[in-house]
Amino acid sequence: MNESRCSTVVFTGILVAFIAGLWIGYKRRPTFLKKYKVVFWITLMLLFLMGYETGSNAELFESLPRIGWWALVIAVSGVTGGFLFVFLFEQAMKKRKSL
């Protein structure tokens, strides 16, 4: 399987899993799942897999010292943007519920 085809399969799998979880969460509203506990474990799994992929990619791993500061800036910006988005989204949902 070539790299482009493999990327497409992985992206499709992620998209299908996301949509399935979205549908189950919307239709079934499982009470046995605690929102933050699930998000915490999924985040840890995602971080582990990202670290695994980075460590297994020899070319990327060797170029980290050269691009280290930019990688740090991008990572911090991504985390900050994620937290900001979640904060603003939760504020918007609180407003929407109070209407």
DSSP file (Angstrom, degrees, kcal/mol; ACC not computed):
  #  RESIDUE AA STRUCTURE BP1 BP2  ACC     N-H-->O    O-->H-N    N-H-->O    O-->H-N    TCO  KAPPA ALPHA  PHI   PSI    X-CA   Y-CA   Z-CA
    1    1 A M              0   0    0      0, 0.0     2,-0.0     0, 0.0     0, 0.0   0.000 360.0 360.0 360.0 128.0    0.0    0.0    0.0
    2    2 A N     >  -     0   0    0      1,-0.1     4,-2.3     4,-0.0     5,-0.2  -0.295 360.0-106.9 -76.8 166.6    1.5    3.3   -1.0
    3    3 A E  H  > S+     0   0    0      1,-0.2     4,-2.3     2,-0.2     5,-0.2   0.859 117.2  52.0 -63.7 -38.8    1.8    6.2    1.5
    4    4 A S  H  > S+     0   0    0      2,-0.2     4,-1.9     1,-0.2    -1,-0.2   0.915 111.6  46.5 -64.6 -43.4   -0.9    8.3    0.0
    5    5 A R  H  > S+     0   0    0      2,-0.2     4,-2.2     1,-0.2    -2,-0.2   0.890 111.7  51.8 -65.3 -40.0   -3.4    5.4    0.1
    6    6 A C  H  X S+     0   0    0     -4,-2.3     4,-2.4     2,-0.2    -2,-0.2   0.902 108.8  50.5 -64.5 -42.0   -2.4    4.6    3.7
    7    7 A S  H  X S+     0   0    0     -4,-2.3     4,-2.7     1,-0.2    -1,-0.2   0.892 109.8  50.9 -62.6 -40.1   -3.0    8.2    4.7
    8    8 A T  H  X S+     0   0    0     -4,-1.9     4,-2.5     2,-0.2    -2,-0.2   0.904 110.4  48.7 -64.4 -41.8   -6.4    8.2    3.1
    9    9 A V  H  X S+     0   0    0     -4,-2.2     4,-2.4     2,-0.2    -2,-0.2   0.921 113.1  47.2 -64.4 -44.4   -7.4    5.0    4.9
   10   10 A V  H  X S+     0   0    0     -4,-2.4     4,-2.4     2,-0.2    -2,-0.2   0.931 113.3  48.1 -63.7 -45.8   -6.2    6.4    8.3
   11   11 A F  H  X S+     0   0    0     -4,-2.7     4,-2.5     1,-0.2    -2,-0.2   0.907 112.0  49.6 -61.8 -42.3   -8.0    9.7    7.8
   12   12 A T  H  X S+     0   0    0     -4,-2.5     4,-2.6     2,-0.2    -1,-0.2   0.905 110.2  50.9 -63.1 -41.8  -11.2    7.9    6.8
   13   13 A G  H  X S+     0   0    0     -4,-2.4     4,-2.4     2,-0.2    -2,-0.2   0.912 111.2  47.6 -61.3 -43.4  -11.0    5.6    9.8
   14   14 A I  H  X S+     0   0    0     -4,-2.4     4,-2.4     2,-0.2    -2,-0.2   0.919 113.0  48.7 -63.7 -43.9  -10.5    8.6   12.1
   15   15 A L  H  X S+     0   0    0     -4,-2.5     4,-2.5     2,-0.2    -2,-0.2   0.909 111.9  48.3 -64.1 -42.8  -13.5   10.4   10.5
   16   16 A V  H  X S+     0   0    0     -4,-2.6     4,-2.5     2,-0.2    -2,-0.2   0.914 112.3  49.0 -63.9 -43.4  -15.7    7.3   10.7
   17   17 A A  H  X S+     0   0    0     -4,-2.4     4,-2.3    -5,-0.2    -2,-0.2   0.904 112.2  49.1 -63.2 -41.1  -14.8    6.8   14.4
   18   18 A F  H  X S+     0   0    0     -4,-2.4     4,-2.4     2,-0.2    -2,-0.2   0.935 113.0  45.7 -63.8 -46.6  -15.5   10.5   15.1
   19   19 A I  H  X S+     0   0    0     -4,-2.5     4,-2.6     2,-0.2    -2,-0.2   0.884 112.0  52.2 -66.6 -38.4  -18.9   10.5   13.4
   20   20 A A  H  X S+     0   0    0     -4,-2.5     4,-2.7     2,-0.2     5,-0.2   0.932 111.9  46.2 -62.3 -45.6  -19.9    7.2   15.1
   21   21 A G  H  X S+     0   0    0     -4,-2.3     4,-2.5     1,-0.2    -2,-0.2   0.888 112.4  50.9 -63.6 -39.4  -19.0    8.7   18.5
   22   22 A L  H  X S+     0   0    0     -4,-2.4     4,-1.9     2,-0.2    -2,-0.2   0.919 112.4  46.3 -63.0 -44.4  -20.9   11.9   17.7
   23   23 A W  H  X S+     0   0    0     -4,-2.6     4,-3.0     2,-0.2     5,-0.4   0.928 113.7  47.3 -65.7 -46.2  -24.0    9.9   16.6
   24   24 A I  H  X>S+     0   0    0     -4,-2.7     4,-2.2     1,-0.2     5,-1.0   0.917 113.0  49.7 -62.5 -42.8  -23.9    7.6   19.7
   25   25 A G  H  <5S+     0   0    0     -4,-2.5     4,-0.3    -5,-0.2    -1,-0.2   0.857 116.6  41.6 -63.9 -35.3  -23.5   10.6   22.0
   26   26 A Y  H  <5S+     0   0    0     -4,-1.9    -2,-0.2    -5,-0.2    -1,-0.2   0.912 124.1  33.3 -79.4 -44.3  -26.3   12.5   20.4
   27   27 A K  H  <5S+     0   0    0     -4,-3.0    -3,-0.2    -5,-0.2    -2,-0.2   0.893 130.7  27.9 -81.2 -41.6  -28.8    9.7   20.0
   28   28 A R  T  <5S-     0   0    0     -4,-2.2    -3,-0.2    -5,-0.4     3,-0.2   0.780  78.0-157.1 -95.1 -29.5  -28.1    7.5   23.0
   29   29 A R      < -     0   0    0     -5,-1.0     2,-0.2    -4,-0.3    -4,-0.1   0.961  21.0-142.6  46.1  65.5  -26.8   10.0   25.5
   30   30 A P        -     0   0    0      0, 0.0     3,-0.5     0, 0.0    -1,-0.2  -0.371  18.1-167.3 -63.8 123.1  -24.9    7.3   27.5
   31   31 A T  S    S+     0   0    0     -2,-0.2    -2,-0.1     1,-0.2    -3,-0.0   0.676  80.1  69.7 -83.5 -17.4  -25.2    8.1   31.2
   32   32 A F  S    S+     0   0    0      2,-0.1     2,-0.6     0, 0.0    -1,-0.2   0.642  85.6  80.2 -76.8 -12.4  -22.5    5.6   32.2
   33   33 A L  S    S-     0   0    0     -3,-0.5     2,-0.6     4,-0.0     3,-0.1  -0.830  73.0-145.5 -97.4 127.2  -19.8    7.7   30.5
   34   34 A K     >  -     0   0    0     -2,-0.6     4,-2.2     1,-0.1     5,-0.3  -0.812  15.2-136.8 -89.8 126.9  -18.4   10.6   32.4
   35   35 A K  H  > S+     0   0    0     -2,-0.6     4,-2.1     1,-0.2     5,-0.2   0.895  97.8  39.6 -52.7 -53.6  -17.5   13.4   30.0
   36   36 A Y  H  > S+     0   0    0      1,-0.2     4,-2.3     2,-0.2    -1,-0.2   0.826 112.1  55.9 -74.0 -30.4  -14.2   14.5   31.4
   37   37 A K  H  > S+     0   0    0      2,-0.2     4,-2.0     1,-0.2    -1,-0.2   0.924 111.0  44.8 -66.2 -43.0  -13.0   11.0   32.3
   38   38 A V  H  X S+     0   0    0     -4,-2.2     4,-2.4     2,-0.2     5,-0.2   0.924 113.6  49.4 -65.9 -45.2  -13.5    9.8   28.7
   39   39 A V  H  X S+     0   0    0     -4,-2.1     4,-2.5    -5,-0.3    -1,-0.2   0.895 109.4  53.5 -62.2 -39.9  -11.9   12.9   27.2
   40   40 A F  H  X S+     0   0    0     -4,-2.3     4,-2.3     2,-0.2    -1,-0.2   0.942 111.8  43.1 -59.8 -49.7   -8.9   12.5   29.6
   41   41 A W  H  X S+     0   0    0     -4,-2.0     4,-2.2     1,-0.2    -1,-0.2   0.862 114.1  50.5 -68.6 -35.7   -8.2    8.9   28.5
   42   42 A I  H  X S+     0   0    0     -4,-2.4     4,-2.6     2,-0.2    -1,-0.2   0.904 110.4  50.6 -67.3 -39.8   -8.7    9.7   24.8
   43   43 A T  H  X S+     0   0    0     -4,-2.5     4,-2.6    -5,-0.2    -2,-0.2   0.915 110.3  49.1 -63.6 -43.0   -6.3   12.7   25.1
   44   44 A L  H  X S+     0   0    0     -4,-2.3     4,-2.4     2,-0.2    -1,-0.2   0.909 111.7  49.2 -61.9 -41.1   -3.7   10.5   26.7
   45   45 A M  H  X S+     0   0    0     -4,-2.2     4,-2.5     2,-0.2    -2,-0.2   0.915 111.3  49.7 -63.9 -42.6   -4.1    7.9   24.0
   46   46 A L  H  X S+     0   0    0     -4,-2.6     4,-2.4     2,-0.2    -2,-0.2   0.916 111.4  48.4 -62.7 -44.1   -3.7   10.6   21.3
   47   47 A L  H  X S+     0   0    0     -4,-2.6     4,-2.4     2,-0.2    -1,-0.2   0.899 111.3  50.8 -63.6 -40.4   -0.6   12.0   22.9
   48   48 A F  H  X S+     0   0    0     -4,-2.4     4,-2.6     2,-0.2    -2,-0.2   0.941 111.8  46.8 -60.7 -47.4    0.9    8.5   23.2
   49   49 A L  H  X S+     0   0    0     -4,-2.5     4,-2.6     1,-0.2    -2,-0.2   0.878 111.4  51.2 -65.6 -37.2    0.2    7.7   19.6
   50   50 A M  H  X S+     0   0    0     -4,-2.4     4,-2.3     2,-0.2    -1,-0.2   0.917 111.9  47.4 -64.5 -42.0    1.6   11.1   18.4
   51   51 A G  H  X S+     0   0    0     -4,-2.4     4,-2.7     2,-0.2    -2,-0.2   0.897 111.6  50.9 -63.7 -40.8    4.8   10.4   20.5
   52   52 A Y  H  X S+     0   0    0     -4,-2.6     4,-2.1     2,-0.2    -2,-0.2   0.934 111.5  47.0 -61.8 -46.7    5.0    6.9   19.0
   53   53 A E  H  X S+     0   0    0     -4,-2.6     4,-0.9     1,-0.2    -2,-0.2   0.904 113.6  48.3 -63.6 -40.9    4.7    8.2   15.5
   54   54 A T  H >< S+     0   0    0     -4,-2.3     3,-0.6     1,-0.2     7,-0.3   0.922 113.3  47.2 -65.1 -43.8    7.3   11.0   16.1
   55   55 A G  H 3< S+     0   0    0     -4,-2.7    -1,-0.2     1,-0.2    -2,-0.2   0.816 111.3  50.7 -68.0 -30.5    9.7    8.5   17.6
   56   56 A S  H 3< S+     0   0    0     -4,-2.1     2,-1.1    -5,-0.2    -1,-0.2   0.612  91.2  83.8 -85.0 -11.0    9.3    6.0   14.9
   57   57 A N    <X  -     0   0    0     -4,-0.9     4,-2.6    -3,-0.6     5,-0.2  -0.783  61.2-172.5 -93.1  97.7    9.9    8.5   12.1
   58   58 A A  H  > S+     0   0    0     -2,-1.1     4,-2.3     1,-0.2    -1,-0.2   0.872  81.0  52.3 -61.2 -41.1   13.7    8.6   12.0
   59   59 A E  H  > S+     0   0    0      2,-0.2     4,-1.3     1,-0.2    -1,-0.2   0.924 113.9  42.9 -63.8 -44.7   13.9   11.6    9.5
   60   60 A L  H  > S+     0   0    0      1,-0.2     4,-0.6     2,-0.2     3,-0.2   0.912 113.1  52.5 -66.6 -42.6   11.6   13.7   11.7
   61   61 A F  H >< S+     0   0    0     -4,-2.6     3,-0.7    -7,-0.3    -2,-0.2   0.877 109.5  49.2 -63.0 -38.4   13.4   12.7   14.9
   62   62 A E  H 3< S+     0   0    0     -4,-2.3     4,-0.3     1,-0.2    -1,-0.2   0.782 110.5  50.8 -71.7 -27.0   16.8   13.6   13.5
   63   63 A S  H 3X S+     0   0    0     -4,-1.3     4,-1.7    -3,-0.2     3,-0.3   0.476  82.6  94.3 -91.1  -1.2   15.6   17.0   12.3
   64   64 A L  H <X S+     0   0    0     -3,-0.7     4,-0.7    -4,-0.6     7,-0.2   0.896  81.2  53.3 -59.2 -43.1   14.0   18.0   15.6
   65   65 A P  H  4 S+     0   0    0      0, 0.0     3,-0.4     0, 0.0     4,-0.3   0.876 110.3  49.5 -60.5 -32.9   17.1   19.9   16.9
   66   66 A R  H  4 S+     0   0    0     -3,-0.3    -2,-0.2    -4,-0.3     3,-0.2   0.858 124.6  27.8 -72.8 -35.4   17.1   22.0   13.7
   67   67 A I  H  X S+     0   0    0     -4,-1.7     4,-2.6     1,-0.1    -1,-0.2   0.165  87.2 119.1-110.9  17.4   13.4   22.9   13.9
   68   68 A G  H  X S+     0   0    0     -4,-0.7     4,-2.3    -3,-0.4     5,-0.2   0.874  73.7  45.6 -54.8 -49.5   13.1   22.7   17.7
   69   69 A W  H  > S+     0   0    0     -4,-0.3     4,-2.6     1,-0.2    -1,-0.2   0.912 114.7  47.8 -66.0 -41.1   12.0   26.3   18.4
   70   70 A W  H  > S+     0   0    0      1,-0.2     4,-2.7     2,-0.2    -1,-0.2   0.895 111.1  52.0 -65.5 -37.7    9.5   26.4   15.6
   71   71 A A  H  X S+     0   0    0     -4,-2.6     4,-2.5     2,-0.2    -2,-0.2   0.908 110.7  48.3 -63.1 -40.9    8.1   23.0   16.8
   72   72 A L  H  X S+     0   0    0     -4,-2.3     4,-2.8    -5,-0.2     5,-0.3   0.918 111.9  48.8 -64.5 -44.2    7.8   24.4   20.3
   73   73 A V  H  X S+     0   0    0     -4,-2.6     4,-2.4     1,-0.2    -2,-0.2   0.918 113.6  46.7 -62.2 -43.9    6.0   27.6   19.1
   74   74 A I  H  X S+     0   0    0     -4,-2.7     4,-2.3     2,-0.2    -2,-0.2   0.911 113.7  48.1 -65.6 -42.1    3.6   25.5   17.0
   75   75 A A  H  X S+     0   0    0     -4,-2.5     4,-2.4     2,-0.2    -2,-0.2   0.936 113.8  45.6 -64.8 -46.9    2.9   23.1   19.8
   76   76 A V  H  X S+     0   0    0     -4,-2.8     4,-2.7     1,-0.2     5,-0.2   0.900 113.5  50.6 -64.4 -39.8    2.3   25.9   22.4
   77   77 A S  H  X S+     0   0    0     -4,-2.4     4,-2.7    -5,-0.3    -1,-0.2   0.903 110.5  49.7 -63.9 -40.5    0.1   27.8   19.9
   78   78 A G  H  X S+     0   0    0     -4,-2.3     4,-2.2     2,-0.2    -2,-0.2   0.918 113.2  45.1 -64.7 -43.6   -1.9   24.7   19.2
   79   79 A V  H  X S+     0   0    0     -4,-2.4     4,-2.5     2,-0.2     5,-0.2   0.929 114.9  48.1 -65.9 -45.1   -2.5   23.9   22.8
   80   80 A T  H  X S+     0   0    0     -4,-2.7     4,-2.5     1,-0.2    -2,-0.2   0.919 112.8  48.5 -61.9 -44.5   -3.3   27.6   23.6
   81   81 A G  H  X S+     0   0    0     -4,-2.7     4,-2.6    -5,-0.2    -1,-0.2   0.886 110.7  51.6 -62.9 -39.0   -5.7   27.7   20.7
   82   82 A G  H  X S+     0   0    0     -4,-2.2     4,-2.4     2,-0.2    -2,-0.2   0.935 111.7  45.5 -63.5 -47.1   -7.4   24.5   21.7
   83   83 A F  H  X S+     0   0    0     -4,-2.5     4,-2.5     2,-0.2    -2,-0.2   0.909 113.6  50.3 -62.6 -41.8   -7.9   25.7   25.3
   84   84 A L  H  X S+     0   0    0     -4,-2.5     4,-2.7    -5,-0.2     5,-0.2   0.919 110.9  48.8 -62.7 -43.8   -9.2   29.1   24.0
   85   85 A F  H  X S+     0   0    0     -4,-2.6     4,-2.8     2,-0.2    -2,-0.2   0.933 112.2  47.8 -61.9 -46.2  -11.6   27.4   21.6
   86   86 A V  H  X S+     0   0    0     -4,-2.4     4,-2.6     2,-0.2     5,-0.2   0.915 112.5  49.8 -61.7 -43.2  -13.0   25.0   24.3
   87   87 A F  H  X S+     0   0    0     -4,-2.5     4,-2.1     2,-0.2    -2,-0.2   0.944 114.5  43.4 -60.7 -49.1  -13.4   28.0   26.7
   88   88 A L  H  X S+     0   0    0     -4,-2.7     4,-2.2     1,-0.2    -2,-0.2   0.878 113.6  52.1 -65.8 -37.4  -15.3   30.1   24.2
   89   89 A F  H  X S+     0   0    0     -4,-2.8     4,-2.3    -5,-0.2    -1,-0.2   0.922 110.1  47.9 -64.8 -44.4  -17.4   27.1   23.0
   90   90 A E  H  X S+     0   0    0     -4,-2.6     4,-2.1     1,-0.2    -1,-0.2   0.877 110.9  51.7 -65.4 -36.4  -18.4   26.3   26.6
   91   91 A Q  H  X S+     0   0    0     -4,-2.1     4,-2.1    -5,-0.2    -1,-0.2   0.909 110.3  48.7 -64.4 -41.1  -19.3   30.0   27.2
   92   92 A A  H  X S+     0   0    0     -4,-2.2     4,-2.2     1,-0.2    -2,-0.2   0.887 111.0  50.2 -66.1 -38.6  -21.4   30.0   24.1
   93   93 A M  H  X S+     0   0    0     -4,-2.3     4,-2.1     2,-0.2    -1,-0.2   0.873 109.0  51.9 -68.7 -35.9  -23.2   26.8   25.2
   94   94 A K  H  X S+     0   0    0     -4,-2.1     4,-1.5     2,-0.2    -2,-0.2   0.908 111.2  47.6 -64.5 -41.8  -23.9   28.2   28.6
   95   95 A K  H  X S+     0   0    0     -4,-2.1     4,-0.8     1,-0.2    -2,-0.2   0.912 110.9  51.8 -62.8 -42.4  -25.4   31.3   27.0
   96   96 A R  H >< S+     0   0    0     -4,-2.2     3,-0.6     1,-0.2    -2,-0.2   0.885 109.3  49.4 -64.0 -39.7  -27.5   29.1   24.7
   97   97 A K  H 3< S+     0   0    0     -4,-2.1    -1,-0.2     1,-0.2    -2,-0.2   0.820 107.9  54.8 -69.0 -30.7  -28.9   27.0   27.6
   98   98 A S  H 3<        0   0    0     -4,-1.5    -1,-0.2     1,-0.2    -2,-0.2   0.641 360.0 360.0 -79.6 -12.7  -29.8   30.2   29.5
   99   99 A L    <<        0   0    0     -4,-0.8    -1,-0.2    -3,-0.6    -2,-0.1   0.486 360.0 360.0 -74.2 360.0  -31.9   31.6   26.7
